[in-house]
Every structure is written in structure tokens, then in C-alpha cells.
């Protein structure tokens, strides 16, 4: 049942091969080639195994990054370098297990958009040390005989889960994707991080609303990660579930969607403040490129208020500052703003969106780091 990584010793640039769970009689299918599981079973790490065509592969244990990037997928995963960045941005610091603390102080992270389960695994590894050692995961085979030992194992596992001090709640709207992600998590190192995760299927509202009712409206989440379409529509309920000073991570394919989120939060007076925007994907370095994204008052609007007399003189002469005829001051101001600052909202605020000096990046998306402001009621 181990999963191994096979590296072609004749071609260092070829993509390593990730096996499925090793079992007698099975084989790994390659392009016009194959490797028998029987030839791998019984060998040690760093040993060599030959394919049917006599190509030698070195056996190694996959890292978490190699496993999530190479495991079979139904959807595009959050790749390892981006998952590492997101976990770093969250700055997770859960406390070590303390039996004297109440489970009401549980450290809870909510991820919406389980997808492949890659980020879920990275999050679970980050909180792994906050829980006591988990008992053996009971088998879910309903056809197996229900013995007293099996019942006892299930009860012990259920009690341990009830008393966890840290937990990842991950939700996906697709039951198929959620089941696949659960398999991905369970297959890594014999499910060592699986007990720290609760998988859910449904909508964000369906999950968070009952939890808020249960807590009498008190926020209960330390962190939230949203990786799904129309993220801004969930800002309201997520803001209610996040504890003061809690962190919200949003993943967008386009920088303009960051602008939409800022505008939405400002218009709805939500207690969410955008702290940082980082471009991810394909970095030739570490950490991604940070962007400057913020609302500003356009200089043209401020200058227009000061230079009203000068613009009135232009009107008297039958022309505007752009050199064309104009009928009134309103039209003049509109032309001035459009010519200098094409994107603005009704209050005169505009969005600055420009990369900060740093490493060049191609592809990927944009991660927004939001903070739930303290001392603000919704």
C-alpha cells in the first residue's frame, strides 16, 4: 500500500513517475512500457527497478510537493510552490496540545473549493502538531464483518476527532471532487494528515449559516481560504464567521477581480481590509511578486476643484482643456477624468493596480490577503 516515486536514471529531465498503491499483481502503465509492482515490493529506497523495456528507475519516497503535483487529478491543483506560499501568508501558529484547554478554543480553518486537495494537505501538515497522535483510521468497508475490535476502534477514533484542538474544514460543491480529494489525502503517507480534516459537500451558506446559529452569531474561524468563482458574494457571511483579526485568503485568476472585491467590501461597509496582493505561478525564485492594489483619489479630480476658475475661462473661450468645444463644466470635468483616469467609482475613488519591483512571473493568478478588522460589527 505504499506509494513511491520512480526517477529515470538515464534521463534526469524526464518527469518522475508516481505509482499507485503498491499491491501484488498490479503494474504501473507507462508510455509503451510498464513496471510491475512485484518488482518494487521488497526493495528499499534508492534501489533500482527495471521496466519491461529494461529502463532503470530509482525508487524514492515522494515529498508532499511531488505527490500533490503528480497524483491523478480531476481538476487543476494548486501547485506546490503556490500552496507553500499561501500557507506561509497565513502564518499558522497553532498551540501544542493542552488537555486543560476547552475544545471551544479549537483552532479552525475553513477552505472553500477543495478541488484536488493539494492545499488541504499542506494546511493539514501545518496544524499537525496541534493535535495529539490519532488512533488508527478505521476501515470504511461496509461489507467487512463488524467485530468488537472494529467497533472499539471506531469509537476511539470518533472520540479523538471530537477532542481535536485544530481542524481543517474543507468544502466543495461537487461530491465527486470532494471524494477524489479525500482519496488523495488518504493515500499520502498512509493518511497521516487525514484525521485533521473534515470534508463537506455543498454551498458556503449551507455550511456557515448553521454554524453561526450554533455559536449564537459569535465568530469561530481563525482563517478562511476561498478558491472558487464569484468570491465576493461570500464576503458578508465569511466576515461574520471570521474572528477579529482573522485572515481571509482569496485566489483570483485576474487582478481586476481583486478590484471588484475591494469595491464590494467598501460599498457594503464590510470589516475586511486588503493587506497584500501577491502574484503567483511560474516564479523563477521564491515567494511570488507583490502588487500595489489600493483605492486612491485621482489627482485630476482634486486639481479640478482647485482650478475651477481656470477651466471656466476655457469655457468662456468656447473650448475645453483638450482643445475641443464644450457646453458646460460638467462635460468638461467628465472629459478631464476620462482622459487621465479611466477607471473610477461614483465617489471619485479609483484603483491603483501595478506590480511592485521584484521577480518576473508568468501565468498563475493573484492571492489576496485580507484581514478581519477588530472592533467592527457587521
C-alpha positions as a Python dict, from the first residue, in 0.01 Angstrom:
ca = {
    (1, 'X'): (0, 0, 0),
    (2, 'X'): (300, 235, -14),
    (3, 'X'): (323, 496, -288),
    (4, 'X'): (668, 550, -441),
    (5, 'X'): (830, 791, -684),
    (6, 'X'): (1031, 645, -973),
    (7, 'X'): (1301, 857, -1139),
    (8, 'X'): (1450, 766, -1474),
    (9, 'X'): (1827, 739, -1413),
    (10, 'X'): (1901, 768, -1788),
    (11, 'X'): (1713, 1097, -1837),
    (12, 'X'): (1726, 1345, -1549),
    (13, 'X'): (1487, 1587, -1727),
    (14, 'X'): (1202, 1337, -1764),
    (15, 'X'): (903, 1373, -1532),
    (16, 'X'): (919, 1131, -1238),
    (17, 'X'): (654, 859, -1222),
    (18, 'X'): (425, 842, -920),
    (19, 'X'): (298, 491, -851),
    (20, 'X'): (-45, 399, -728),
    (21, 'X'): (-72, 198, -405),
    (22, 'X'): (163, -98, -439),
    (23, 'X'): (-11, -435, -450),
    (24, 'X'): (95, -777, -571),
    (25, 'X'): (0, -850, -930),
    (26, 'X'): (-55, -485, -1027),
    (27, 'X'): (159, -272, -1259),
    (28, 'X'): (237, 89, -1345),
    (29, 'X'): (141, 180, -1700),
    (30, 'X'): (394, 396, -1888),
    (31, 'X'): (410, 516, -2248),
    (32, 'X'): (460, 191, -2441),
    (33, 'X'): (611, 43, -2126),
    (34, 'X'): (521, -72, -1775),
    (35, 'X'): (668, -156, -1435),
    (36, 'X'): (540, -446, -1228),
    (37, 'X'): (452, -382, -864),
    (38, 'X'): (604, -721, -783),
    (39, 'X'): (945, -590, -895),
    (40, 'X'): (916, -298, -648),
    (41, 'X'): (775, -482, -346),
    (42, 'X'): (1051, -584, -107),
    (43, 'X'): (1303, -329, -236),
    (44, 'X'): (1432, -33, -37),
    (45, 'X'): (1452, 338, -105),
    (46, 'X'): (1724, 432, -356),
    (47, 'X'): (1715, 82, -507),
    (48, 'X'): (1674, 40, -882),
    (49, 'X'): (1385, -124, -1064),
    (50, 'X'): (1367, -205, -1436),
    (51, 'X'): (1070, -151, -1662),
    (52, 'X'): (952, -402, -1919),
    (53, 'X'): (1179, -231, -2173),
    (54, 'X'): (1479, -250, -1938),
    (55, 'X'): (1480, 119, -1846),
    (56, 'X'): (1610, 166, -1492),
    (57, 'X'): (1426, 378, -1236),
    (58, 'X'): (1542, 475, -889),
    (59, 'X'): (1288, 425, -610),
    (60, 'X'): (1228, 715, -371),
    (61, 'X'): (960, 834, -133),
    (62, 'X'): (762, 1128, -279),
    (63, 'X'): (764, 1457, -93),
    (64, 'X'): (434, 1630, -31),
    (65, 'X'): (508, 1868, -320),
    (66, 'X'): (590, 1583, -561),
    (67, 'X'): (286, 1387, -450),
    (68, 'X'): (33, 1670, -495),
    (69, 'X'): (179, 1783, -828),
    (70, 'X'): (196, 1433, -981),
    (71, 'X'): (-104, 1249, -835),
    (72, 'X'): (-401, 1179, -1068),
    (73, 'X'): (-643, 1470, -1084),
    (74, 'X'): (-996, 1563, -1180),
    (75, 'X'): (-930, 1937, -1160),
    (76, 'X'): (-619, 2153, -1180),
    (77, 'X'): (-449, 2154, -839),
    (78, 'X'): (-295, 2446, -658),
    (79, 'X'): (66, 2361, -735),
    (80, 'X'): (315, 2304, -457),
    (81, 'X'): (500, 2637, -482),
    (82, 'X'): (170, 2828, -465),
    (83, 'X'): (35, 2612, -181),
    (84, 'X'): (355, 2674, 16),
    (85, 'X'): (319, 3048, -41),
    (86, 'X'): (-44, 3052, 74),
    (87, 'X'): (37, 2859, 391),
    (88, 'X'): (326, 3099, 456),
    (89, 'X'): (97, 3401, 408),
    (90, 'X'): (-147, 3256, 663),
    (91, 'X'): (135, 3246, 922),
    (92, 'X'): (-17, 2949, 1107),
    (93, 'X'): (94, 2917, 1468),
    (94, 'X'): (-140, 2669, 1643),
    (95, 'X'): (-63, 2582, 2004),
    (96, 'X'): (63, 2242, 2110),
    (97, 'X'): (-197, 2003, 2258),
    (98, 'X'): (-309, 2102, 2607),
    (99, 'X'): (-565, 1876, 2780),
    (100, 'X'): (-660, 2158, 3017),
    (101, 'X'): (-796, 2376, 2737),
    (102, 'X'): (-1156, 2353, 2619),
    (103, 'X'): (-1249, 2230, 2274),
    (104, 'X'): (-1439, 2557, 2247),
    (105, 'X'): (-1094, 2712, 2188),
    (106, 'X'): (-1044, 2495, 1881),
    (107, 'X'): (-821, 2634, 1605),
    (108, 'X'): (-1043, 2620, 1294),
    (109, 'X'): (-956, 2684, 929),
    (110, 'X'): (-1220, 2691, 656),
    (111, 'X'): (-1131, 2617, 293),
    (112, 'X'): (-1397, 2661, 24),
    (113, 'X'): (-1304, 2490, -302),
    (114, 'X'): (-1138, 2161, -202),
    (115, 'X'): (-1060, 2076, -563),
    (116, 'X'): (-771, 1832, -586),
    (117, 'X'): (-692, 1850, -214),
    (118, 'X'): (-337, 1981, -260),
    (119, 'X'): (-378, 2294, -48),
    (120, 'X'): (-585, 2093, 201),
    (121, 'X'): (-290, 1859, 257),
    (122, 'X'): (-49, 2149, 305),
    (123, 'X'): (-282, 2312, 558),
    (124, 'X'): (-322, 1985, 748),
    (125, 'X'): (55, 1943, 769),
    (126, 'X'): (83, 2295, 914),
    (127, 'X'): (-156, 2216, 1202),
    (128, 'X'): (-44, 1855, 1250),
    (129, 'X'): (145, 1931, 1571),
    (130, 'X'): (-158, 2093, 1739),
    (131, 'X'): (-337, 1760, 1787),
    (132, 'X'): (-243, 1451, 1983),
    (133, 'X'): (-148, 1137, 1792),
    (134, 'X'): (-452, 1000, 1612),
    (135, 'X'): (-562, 638, 1659),
    (136, 'X'): (-570, 408, 1359),
    (137, 'X'): (-817, 520, 1095),
    (138, 'X'): (-1098, 261, 1087),
    (139, 'X'): (-1176, 97, 756),
    (140, 'X'): (-1483, 225, 574),
    (141, 'X'): (-1560, -106, 404),
    (142, 'X'): (-1926, -164, 491),
    (143, 'X'): (-1910, -524, 364),
    (144, 'X'): (-1648, -621, 621),
    (145, 'X'): (-1755, -814, 929),
    (146, 'X'): (-1840, -589, 1226),
    (147, 'X'): (-1626, -730, 1506),
    (148, 'X'): (-1597, -597, 1864),
    (149, 'X'): (-1243, -478, 1789),
    (150, 'X'): (-1366, -285, 1487),
    (151, 'X'): (-1646, -121, 1688),
    (152, 'X'): (-1398, -23, 1959),
    (153, 'X'): (-1159, 124, 1700),
    (154, 'X'): (-1440, 331, 1551),
    (155, 'X'): (-1544, 468, 1890),
    (156, 'X'): (-1185, 557, 1981),
    (157, 'X'): (-1137, 738, 1650),
    (158, 'X'): (-1470, 922, 1688),
    (159, 'X'): (-1381, 1037, 2041),
    (160, 'X'): (-1038, 1157, 1925),
    (161, 'X'): (-1197, 1363, 1645),
    (162, 'X'): (-1438, 1521, 1893),
    (163, 'X'): (-1147, 1640, 2108),
    (164, 'X'): (-925, 1780, 1832),
    (165, 'X'): (-767, 2117, 1912),
    (166, 'X'): (-712, 2208, 1544),
    (167, 'X'): (-915, 2116, 1237),
    (168, 'X'): (-941, 2195, 866),
    (169, 'X'): (-1296, 2227, 732),
    (170, 'X'): (-1282, 2189, 354),
    (171, 'X'): (-1590, 2227, 134),
    (172, 'X'): (-1661, 2163, -232),
    (173, 'X'): (-1983, 2192, -430),
    (174, 'X'): (-1903, 1868, -616),
    (175, 'X'): (-1935, 1539, -430),
    (176, 'X'): (-1717, 1375, -697),
    (177, 'X'): (-1434, 1623, -647),
    (178, 'X'): (-1464, 1600, -269),
    (179, 'X'): (-1446, 1219, -277),
    (180, 'X'): (-1142, 1234, -505),
    (181, 'X'): (-966, 1485, -277),
    (182, 'X'): (-1040, 1261, 21),
    (183, 'X'): (-866, 974, -160),
    (184, 'X'): (-569, 1197, -243),
    (185, 'X'): (-533, 1294, 123),
    (186, 'X'): (-576, 938, 249),
    (187, 'X'): (-315, 795, 15),
    (188, 'X'): (-33, 1026, 125),
    (189, 'X'): (190, 853, 383),
    (190, 'X'): (-94, 618, 481),
    (191, 'X'): (-328, 904, 569),
    (192, 'X'): (-111, 1067, 835),
    (193, 'X'): (-283, 1406, 784),
    (194, 'X'): (-631, 1276, 703),
    (195, 'X'): (-765, 1281, 1065),
    (196, 'X'): (-714, 1659, 1091),
    (197, 'X'): (-955, 1730, 803),
    (198, 'X'): (-1335, 1738, 779),
    (199, 'X'): (-1470, 1709, 424),
    (200, 'X'): (-1802, 1874, 336),
    (201, 'X'): (-2013, 1899, 20),
    (202, 'X'): (-2249, 2189, -50),
    (203, 'X'): (-2251, 2569, -56),
    (204, 'X'): (-2075, 2814, 172),
    (205, 'X'): (-2405, 2949, 300),
    (206, 'X'): (-2534, 2599, 375),
    (207, 'X'): (-2227, 2526, 586),
    (208, 'X'): (-2156, 2857, 763),
    (209, 'X'): (-2513, 2965, 842),
    (210, 'X'): (-2593, 2669, 1076),
    (211, 'X'): (-2250, 2709, 1240),
    (212, 'X'): (-2325, 3077, 1313),
    (213, 'X'): (-2665, 2984, 1455),
    (214, 'X'): (-2499, 2720, 1671),
    (215, 'X'): (-2247, 2973, 1804),
    (216, 'X'): (-2522, 3237, 1859),
    (217, 'X'): (-2358, 3459, 1599),
    (218, 'X'): (-2012, 3451, 1756),
    (219, 'X'): (-1728, 3417, 1503),
    (220, 'X'): (-1541, 3086, 1520),
    (221, 'X'): (-1290, 3078, 1231),
    (222, 'X'): (-925, 3177, 1257),
    (223, 'X'): (-860, 3160, 882),
    (224, 'X'): (-1060, 3123, 562),
    (225, 'X'): (-938, 3038, 211),
    (226, 'X'): (-1170, 3095, -86),
    (227, 'X'): (-1078, 2943, -422),
    (228, 'X'): (-1399, 2943, -627),
    (229, 'X'): (-1593, 3164, -872),
    (230, 'X'): (-1776, 3479, -752),
    (231, 'X'): (-1576, 3501, -430),
    (232, 'X'): (-1705, 3847, -338),
    (233, 'X'): (-2061, 3716, -298),
    (234, 'X'): (-1946, 3531, 15),
    (235, 'X'): (-1757, 3820, 179),
    (236, 'X'): (-2053, 3906, 401),
    (237, 'X'): (-2105, 3566, 564),
    (238, 'X'): (-1731, 3492, 578),
    (239, 'X'): (-1677, 3825, 755),
    (240, 'X'): (-1930, 3721, 1018),
    (241, 'X'): (-1765, 3381, 1073),
    (242, 'X'): (-1407, 3516, 1095),
    (243, 'X'): (-1275, 3611, 1436),
    (244, 'X'): (-1147, 3969, 1480),
    (245, 'X'): (-804, 3999, 1319),
    (246, 'X'): (-867, 3670, 1137),
    (247, 'X'): (-720, 3622, 789),
    (248, 'X'): (-904, 3568, 462),
    (249, 'X'): (-712, 3438, 160),
    (250, 'X'): (-872, 3480, -184),
    (251, 'X'): (-742, 3324, -505),
    (252, 'X'): (-825, 3508, -829),
    (253, 'X'): (-716, 3439, -1189),
    (254, 'X'): (-733, 3814, -1273),
    (255, 'X'): (-617, 4130, -1098),
    (256, 'X'): (-940, 4306, -1194),
    (257, 'X'): (-1129, 4064, -969),
    (258, 'X'): (-925, 4195, -676),
    (259, 'X'): (-1059, 4541, -764),
    (260, 'X'): (-1412, 4404, -763),
    (261, 'X'): (-1358, 4260, -416),
    (262, 'X'): (-1228, 4590, -276),
    (263, 'X'): (-1516, 4786, -426),
    (264, 'X'): (-1769, 4533, -296),
    (265, 'X'): (-1628, 4547, 58),
    (266, 'X'): (-1625, 4929, 57),
    (267, 'X'): (-1978, 4962, -76),
    (268, 'X'): (-2117, 4709, 175),
    (269, 'X'): (-1910, 4853, 464),
    (270, 'X'): (-1770, 4508, 539),
    (271, 'X'): (-1494, 4486, 803),
    (272, 'X'): (-1246, 4337, 557),
    (273, 'X'): (-922, 4516, 475),
    (274, 'X'): (-692, 4408, 189),
    (275, 'X'): (-341, 4387, 332),
    (276, 'X'): (-146, 4239, 43),
    (277, 'X'): (-177, 4112, -315),
    (278, 'X'): (75, 3857, -444),
    (279, 'X'): (102, 3723, -798),
    (280, 'X'): (171, 3351, -806),
    (281, 'X'): (264, 3092, -1065),
    (282, 'X'): (584, 3018, -1255),
    (283, 'X'): (817, 3227, -1041),
    (284, 'X'): (1189, 3199, -1106),
    (285, 'X'): (1254, 3246, -737),
    (286, 'X'): (1068, 3235, -410),
    (287, 'X'): (751, 3397, -284),
    (288, 'X'): (584, 3549, -589),
    (289, 'X'): (564, 3913, -692),
    (290, 'X'): (378, 4160, -473),
    (291, 'X'): (134, 4407, -630),
    (292, 'X'): (27, 4751, -515),
    (293, 'X'): (-355, 4743, -519),
    (294, 'X'): (-540, 5023, -339),
    (295, 'X'): (-810, 5286, -388),
    (296, 'X'): (-693, 5646, -436),
    (297, 'X'): (-845, 5984, -507),
    (298, 'X'): (-744, 6082, -863),
    (299, 'X'): (-523, 6388, -889),
    (300, 'X'): (-732, 6516, -1178),
    (301, 'X'): (-1040, 6536, -954),
    (302, 'X'): (-851, 6729, -686),
    (303, 'X'): (-699, 6963, -943),
    (304, 'X'): (-1043, 7021, -1095),
    (305, 'X'): (-1172, 7154, -762),
    (306, 'X'): (-878, 7394, -728),
    (307, 'X'): (-866, 7510, -1088),
    (308, 'X'): (-1235, 7587, -1139),
    (309, 'X'): (-1158, 7947, -1235),
    (310, 'X'): (-906, 7844, -1498),
    (311, 'X'): (-1147, 7591, -1651),
    (312, 'X'): (-1426, 7849, -1653),
    (313, 'X'): (-1200, 8071, -1862),
    (314, 'X'): (-1160, 7790, -2112),
    (315, 'X'): (-1537, 7762, -2130),
    (316, 'X'): (-1576, 8133, -2193),
    (317, 'X'): (-1339, 8095, -2487),
    (318, 'X'): (-1557, 7815, -2627),
    (319, 'X'): (-1311, 7527, -2577),
    (320, 'X'): (-1205, 7278, -2310),
    (321, 'X'): (-859, 7180, -2188),
    (322, 'X'): (-849, 6907, -2452),
    (323, 'X'): (-893, 7162, -2728),
    (324, 'X'): (-1249, 7073, -2834),
    (325, 'X'): (-1580, 7259, -2796),
    (326, 'X'): (-1770, 7201, -2472),
    (327, 'X'): (-2111, 7309, -2349),
    (328, 'X'): (-2081, 7311, -1970),
    (329, 'X'): (-1849, 7246, -1676),
    (330, 'X'): (-1996, 6901, -1611),
    (331, 'X'): (-1895, 6783, -1955),
    (332, 'X'): (-1552, 6937, -1907),
    (333, 'X'): (-1493, 6751, -1580),
    (334, 'X'): (-1613, 6425, -1732),
    (335, 'X'): (-1370, 6459, -2022),
    (336, 'X'): (-1087, 6550, -1787),
    (337, 'X'): (-1141, 6246, -1564),
    (338, 'X'): (-1189, 6004, -1851),
    (339, 'X'): (-877, 6122, -2028),
    (340, 'X'): (-649, 6089, -1725),
    (341, 'X'): (-807, 5819, -1505),
    (342, 'X'): (-1038, 5584, -1699),
    (343, 'X'): (-1149, 5363, -1406),
    (344, 'X'): (-1335, 5525, -1115),
    (345, 'X'): (-1639, 5469, -899),
    (346, 'X'): (-1926, 5704, -815),
    (347, 'X'): (-1741, 5860, -521),
    (348, 'X'): (-1436, 5957, -723),
    (349, 'X'): (-1219, 5672, -595),
    (350, 'X'): (-1002, 5482, -841),
    (351, 'X'): (-795, 5164, -816),
    (352, 'X'): (-417, 5155, -838),
    (353, 'X'): (-306, 4816, -980),
    (354, 'X'): (64, 4784, -1056),
    (355, 'X'): (335, 4528, -980),
    (356, 'X'): (595, 4620, -726),
    (357, 'X'): (961, 4585, -820),
    (358, 'X'): (1060, 4218, -794),
    (359, 'X'): (1091, 3887, -974),
    (360, 'X'): (925, 3845, -1309),
    (361, 'X'): (642, 3592, -1309),
    (362, 'X'): (442, 3437, -1592),
    (363, 'X'): (99, 3277, -1565),
    (364, 'X'): (-65, 3183, -1237),
    (365, 'X'): (-309, 3404, -1052),
    (366, 'X'): (-341, 3654, -770),
    (367, 'X'): (-367, 3585, -399),
    (368, 'X'): (-535, 3849, -186),
    (369, 'X'): (-461, 3860, 188),
    (370, 'X'): (-749, 4023, 378),
    (371, 'X'): (-777, 4099, 747),
    (372, 'X'): (-1097, 4091, 950),
    (373, 'X'): (-1081, 4426, 1127),
    (374, 'X'): (-1132, 4412, 1502),
    (375, 'X'): (-1375, 4628, 1694),
    (376, 'X'): (-1613, 4641, 1396),
    (377, 'X'): (-1959, 4493, 1400),
    (378, 'X'): (-2142, 4372, 1090),
}
